[in-house]
């Protein structure tokens, strides 16, 4: 699959070249200095972290890209103090110029001299197989320009330590990068002198096949004692997972450089379209954004680390961001005096549903923690964190890849647990919002009658029975469990304690596993709060019907919770009751 993504990239790269990469390139924070070949500083600029503006940096961007190390394990300077890769550039961290307690600096003349000695004669650095790569390269591009190299070395030796006294430079842990003015073709040539001999993960696995060198690529790959699972155990001659030619490994490097720019900008979701008519088949998005068009192709989730990391990848077929008939409605109405930010409606797509679920159920921790280690998620509510860890992969696969198979089966139960948790913690309005969103989710995936349509006739019948002077009974399990929720809400509302009601009292009711236990819990609640319950027809009718009914099926905590969260019929005024009856009759 990675090869397919690289092929899509290569078609763009073949026409745009390195501009495809440098047009989105971001410079590291630090001070940038440009020196001409007369030794004069002709430009000096600072890049501030998270505030890079490309304007005015044209002379630095491409030179910077061509001068960076493949990674810190492949330096020219074995001490890893100098971070550039050719004699036309010189990169160090500023604090390496600051003297320590003994008056010494981390950067020394010995380190500088050794850096330029290797650049003057790269054969000093390479072992046999790397040397073969370098020799082939030097045959085509020639030896280093020793005159320019010596000029650069002399200038650095004479001036680098004087920058400590430059009042325009703030000395911190950012970079000091010095570039010498030269034709970009020379920068390209000298970058090649570094890249090609170092482009493989290690030359230990290099093989000559039909006069071409093949080896293990460096990007997102390693072969050492800590990663034995990367070995191909079925191969006899070579255990490496795959080998690439020098041409293929070079284009793969460009591909990873291209993606790294997006990761650096926080664009971690990248889609690749296989539609041959797509004029721009690569689509990068920020971490919480999904693709906005229909797509067949590939998805990569990337992350910036010491190198570019591919955290997730998948084949995408029939992806569509639109959700037909996904409706969120007020199954249970929000009290008029309550604050709620939940938006109801039916014009929803994957991204908007993700936002609703993220804010309503997971306290905005879902979209920022799809790949965070569990121990690093700073979420104090254990139950919310537990359900987040249970559901996050399913949501990610649905929102970003269009595959809902996991989450449509997982979230109904998980969301019910989160609603119970909100009720137990006294977050009544939050529980109502969660219930409404959950019903929209279940109705969309499971079909059938929505909870809203089920509750209307239940409330109508129950209202009539509560206000009747005749004897009535509960007709079915749905009506029974809804009534239980209503009376539980009523019991708690009668608390005269100076403290808020202990909402955890509801937990045994909503989690009850048997009707016998449920009746026992209701009895206890009645005995606890009956000091404030005055005998009246409505309450008497409700309680007698509940205790007389024996359900046919299992416990239905969803309907019980709906009854608990809904406006309480026992508190309806006569005017409200009449209005409700008139509205129902019109319908």
N, C-alpha and C positions, 0 to 999 in steps of 0.2 A: 504494500500500500504506500509506503514512504516513496518508493521508486515512482509510483504513479503521480504523487504530488510533485516530486522533483521534475518529472517530465513536463507537467503543466507549467511549473516555474521556468524551466529551461526555454520553453517557447517564448516567454516574455523576455527572458534575459538575452536571448539570441538577437533580439531587435533593439533592446534598450541598453545592454551592457551594464557596467557598474553603476550607471545613473539610476538604475532600478533600486540599487541599494543605498547609494549616497543621497538620493533625494529625500530619504526618510531617516537619514543618519543623525544621531544625537551625540554631541560631544560630552566627554566626562567633565564634571566640575573642576575648575582650576584656571591657571593662567597660561595663555597661549602667546608665544613669541615667534615672530618671523624675522629671520636674519638673511640679508642678501649676501652675495658672494664677494662683496667688499667688506663684509664684517659689520655692517650697520643694521641695527634693529629698525625695521621699517613698519612693524605693526606689533601691537601688544594689546591683548584683550582678555577679559575674564568671563568665564562661564559660571553662572550661579546654579546651584542644584535646583532641579525642578522648575527652572525658569530660563530654558535655553531658547533663544531667538536666533534663527539662522542668518538674519540680516547682518552683513558685515563679516561673516565667517567663511565666505567662499574660498579664500586662500588656504583655509585650514582643513575643511571637511574631508576632501578626497585624500589629502596627504595623511590625515589622521587615520582614515580607514586603511590605507595601504601600509601604515607603520605599526599597527597593533599586533601584539603577540597572538598566536592561536589560542594559547592558554598559558597560565603561569608555570606549568610544568615543562614548557618548551621555550625557555628564554635564551637570548644570546648571552646575557650576563648570568653566569652560573650562580651568583650571589643573589639574584633576583631583586637587585636595587634599581637597575635600569630596565624599563619596561618596553622600550621600542625595539624594532627589529632591523633597522638599517642605519647607515652612517649619515643619512640626510635628516634624521630626527633623533631627539634625545629626550626621553621621558623619565622623570623621577617623581616620587611623592615629595612635596615641599619639606615635610618634617625630616627627610633624610639629609637636609642641608643644615639642620640645627645641631649644634654641638651638645653632646651628652655631659654627664657630670665630670667626666675626665677630659672634657674639651675636645673630644673627637667627634667627627661626623660619620654617619653610616655610609655616605658616599665618600669614596677615597680616590686618589689619583691611580692607585693600583687597579681599582675596579674600572675606572675610565679607560686606562691603557689596555686592560684585558678585553674590554668590550670592542674597542677598535681593532685590536689584534685579530680577533676572530672574524670581524667584518672584512678585514684586509685579506685574510686567508681562511675562508670557511672550512677548509679541510682539517683545521685544528679541532673542530667541534665534532665531526662526524665519524661514526664507526663504518665498517665495511659496507653494509647494505644502504645506509643513508648516503654514503660517499658515492655509491653508484648512481643514485638519484641526482646528487649534486653535479657529478661529472657530466652526466647527460645534459643537465641544464646549462652548465657553463659553456658547453660546446655550442649551444644555440644562442646564448645572450652575451657571452664573453666574460672576462674577468672584471672585478670591481674597478671603478675609476679611482686610482690611488691618489691622484692629484686633489680631487674634490674631497676624498676621504680624509686626507692629511689636513686640508684646510679646516674641515669640520672638527676634527679632533683637536687641533690647535686652538680654535676659537673656544670650544667647550672647556678645555683645560685652563685657559686664561681667564674666562669670564664666569664660569658656573658658580664658583664660591662667592663672587661679588654680589650675587642676587640677594644674599642674606641681608644686605644693607639697602635694598631697593624699597623705598617707602610705599611704592604703589602695589607691592605684592604682600598679600595677607598670608602669613605662614600658618598653615593648618594641615590637615591630612589629605587635601586635594592635590591635584597634579600641577607640576610645572612642566610644560611641554614646549620644547624648542624645535623649530623647523627651519631648514635652510632652503632658500629660494632656489628652485630648480625646475626644469621641465617635468611635467607629470609623467612623461614617458620614462624618465629616469627613476622616478618613484615606483612606477609599475615594475620596472626591471629589477630594482633592488628588493622589492617586496616578493617577487617571484623567487629571488635567490634564497629568501628565508622560507617562504611558504612550501614550496614543492618538496624539499628534503625533510620537512617536518610535518607534512600534512597527514601522514598515517599515524594511527594511535601508537604503534611501535613498529619498527622495521623488522622485528624478530619473525613476524609472520609473512613478510614479503615473499612473493613467488614469481618466477619468470615463466610466463605462459605465452607461447607463440610470439616471442620477442617483445612481449609487453609485461610491465611490472604490475602485479596485483597485490593489494595489501588490505589490512584492516582499517577502516575509516576511523577518524578521531571523534566525530560528532556523536554525542549521546551514546558513547560506546567505551567500554574498558574491558581489558582482559588481565585480571590479576587474581591473587588468592582469595580476595574478598568477593569476587563475582564468578564463582565456578559455574553458576547456572547459565552464563552466557555462552559457554562452550557448546559446540555441536557434537554431542557424544557419539553420533552415528558415523561421523567421518573418521577414516582411518589415518590418512596422511596429515590432515589439518583439522584442529578442533575449533577454529575460529568460526563464528556464526555466518559471516559472509565476507567476500573479498571484492574490492573494486579496483578498476584500472586507474591510472593517474588522471586520465581525462574525467572519469566519472566521479572520483573522489574530489576533484577540484570543483566541479559544478555542484556537488553536494555541500562543500564548504560555502560556496556562494549562497546556496539555498538557506543554510543555517544562519549566515550573516544577515540575509534578508529578513528572516523570521525574528532574529534577535532585535532588530530595529523596532519591530512591532511590540515585542515583549517589553522593551525599554520604554515604550510609550504607554504601556498598560493595556495594549491590544492583544489579549491572550487567547481569543477565540478566532481561529482562522479557518475559513471554508474554501474548498477548491471545487470548482464546477467542472464537470466533464462534458458540458454542453459545448460543442464545437462552434456554435454561433455566439457564444458569450464573448463580448469584446474585451472584458477584463475579468478573467475567471477566478481571481483570488480576492477574497473578501475578509479583511481583518476587522474585528470588533473588540470593544472593551469587555472586561471580564463578566459584566452582568448583562451584556447585550447578546442577543441571538440574531441569526440571519433573518433578513426582512423579506426574502423572496423564496419562491419554490426552488428546490435544489435537488439534483442528483450529483453526487460526488463524494467528497471526503471532508472530514472534520479533524482539526488538530487543536488540542488545548496545550498552549505553551506557557512557559514561565521563565523569567530571568533568574539565573543563578550565577555561579562562577562561569557557566556556559549556558547556552540555551538548553532548556529541558523540555522534552515533550512529555507532558503528564498524562495525556489521554489522546486516543485517536480512534476513528471509526469510519466505516463505509456508510454513506448516507444515501438512502433511496426514498424517493417520494416525500421529501421534507416539505412541509408547508407551515408557515408561521401563523396562519389564520385558524381560528377555532369556530366553526359554524355551530351555532346554537349553544354556546357555553354562556349560561345566564346566571348572574348572581342577583337574587331578589331578597326582599325582606320577608323571609319565611316567618321569622319572629321579628316583630317591629322593634326598632330602637326607641326607648322612651324619649319623649319630646324634649325633656330637660337634660338629656345626656349628650356628651360630645362623642362624635364618631367620625373618623376620617375615611371610612370604607365607602368606596364608590360602587353603586349598584348599576347594572345595565347588562347589555348583551353584545356590545361592540368590543370584544376582548380577543386578544391574540396571545400567543405563548408568553411573550415578554411581559404583558400586563398581568396575566394570571400569575406568573412567577413573582411579580412585585406584590400582588395582593397576598399570596401565600407567605412570602418572606416577611411581610410586615404584620400580618394578622396572626400567624401561628408561631413564627420563629424569631420574633423580636429583631428582625433585620440581620440575623446571623447566618441565614442560609446562603445567600448569594456570595458572601465574602469568605465562606468556609467550605466550599465544595471539596477542596483538596488539603485543607489544614489538618495537621496531626491532631488527634482528639485531645491530647494533653495541652495543646496550645490554644484551644477554643475557650475564651474567657467568658463563659456563660454560667451564671451562678445557679440557675434553676436546673436541677438535675434532670427532671422529667423532660423539659424542653430540649436539653442537650441530648438526652438519650434518643428521643424521636428524631431529632435533626440528623444524628449519626445513622439512624436506621433508614431514613428517607432520602438523604441528600444525593446518593448516587442515582436513585430512581428519578428524582426531579431533574438532575443534570442531563440524564439520558433523554428524558422527554423534551425538555425545553430546548436543548442545543442540538439534539440529533433527531428529534421527532418520534422517538420510540417510547410509547407510553405503557408497554406491557408490564413493566415492573411496578410503576407507581400507581397505576389504576387499581391494582389489587392490594397494594400495601397501605396507601394513604387513608382509606376509609376507617380502618381500625386505629391507625396512628393518630389521625385527627381527632377521633373520639376520645382517645387518652388525653390529648392536649386540651380538649374542652373540659373534661373532668378536672384536669389540673388547674385550669383557670377558675372553675367554680370553687374548687377547694381552697384556692388562694384569695377568694373574694373578688375576683376580677369579673364581675357580672356582665358588664357591657362587652368586654373582650370575648367572653364566652358566647354571647349572642352573635357577635360578628363572625366568630369562628364557625358557629353552627350554620349560619347563612351561607358562608363560603363553602363549607363542607357539602351542604345540600346541592349547591351548583355543580361541584366537582362530581359527586356521585351520580346526579341526574345526567350529566354529560356523558359519562363513561358507561353507566349501567342501564340508562334508559328507564322506562316505566314512569309511574306517577311521582312527581316531586313531592317533597314533604309539605310544601306549601299547600298543594291541592288536597293532601290527606288531612291536614289540620283543620281546614275550614269546616268540613262537615262534623268533625269530632267536636270542635268548640261549639258549633250550633246545637248539636244534640245535648251536650253537657250543660250548656247554658239553659236550655229549656227545662231540663230535669232539675237543675238547682233551684229554679224559680217556680217550680210547680208545687201545688199543694197535694198532688197525688203521689202515690208510691211509684218509684221507678227503679230500674236496675241497669247496670252497665251491660252493654250488648256484646262487646268483643274485647279482645286483648289490647288493641290500639287505644280504645277509649279508656280502658282500665289503667294502662301505664301512663297515659297523659294525665288522668285524674290523680294518680299517685304523685306525679311531679307537681301538680297544682297544690295539693294539700301539704306537701313537704315545704314548698315555698311559703305557704301560709303559716305553717307552724313556726318557721324561723323568723318570719316577719313580726311575730307577737312577742319576741324577746324584749324584755324591759331592762336588760343589763345595761349598765353605764358604758360598757365596752361594746365594740361591734360584735355581732353574732359570730360564733366560731364556725366559719364556713366549712371547716374540715368535717363538721357534723354531717354534712351532706354526702361526704365520700362513701360511707357505708351504704347509703341508700342507692346511689348511682352505680355502685360496684357490686350490689347484692346479687347472689347467684341462685337464690330460691325464693319462692313466694312466701313460704313459711317464715323465713328470716326477715323478709320485707315487711310482713305484717307485724312482726315483733318490733322492728325498728320504728314503724309508724306509731305503734302503741307507746313506745318510750318517748317519742317526740311529743305525743299528745300529753302524756303525764308531766313532761318537763315544762310545757308552755301553756297548760290549760288554765293556769291562774289568770291569764289575760284573754281567754277565749269565752266570749259570751254566747249563750245558746241562741242560735238563729236558724231559720229554715234552710238557707243555702248551705251553711256549714254542716248541719245535721244531715241533709240529703247527700252531700258529697261523702261524708265519712261513712255513713251507713251503706252506701252503694259499694264503696271500696272494700270494706271489711266483709261484705256479703259475696263478693265475686271471687271466683277461682279461675285463673287463666288456663287456657288450653295448651298454649305453647311455652317456649322458654322465655326467660327474662328479656325485656326489650328496653335496654338502657337508653337507646336513641330517643324513643318516644317519651320515656320518662323525663329525660333532660329537656326535651321540647316543652313538656308541660311545666317543668320547673322554671324555665327561662321566659315563657310566654306571659303576657299580662294576666294577672290573676283574676279569674272570673268571680271569686268571692269578694273582690273589692270593686266590682263594677257598680256604678250608681244605677238607679232605676232608669235614669235618662239615657245612660250609655247602653243599658240592656235593651231598651226600646229602640234606640237608633240601630243597634246591631241587628235586631230582629227585622226591622223594616228594610235594612240594606240586604239582608239575606233573602227576604221574600221577593224583593225586586229582582235579584239575581235569579 
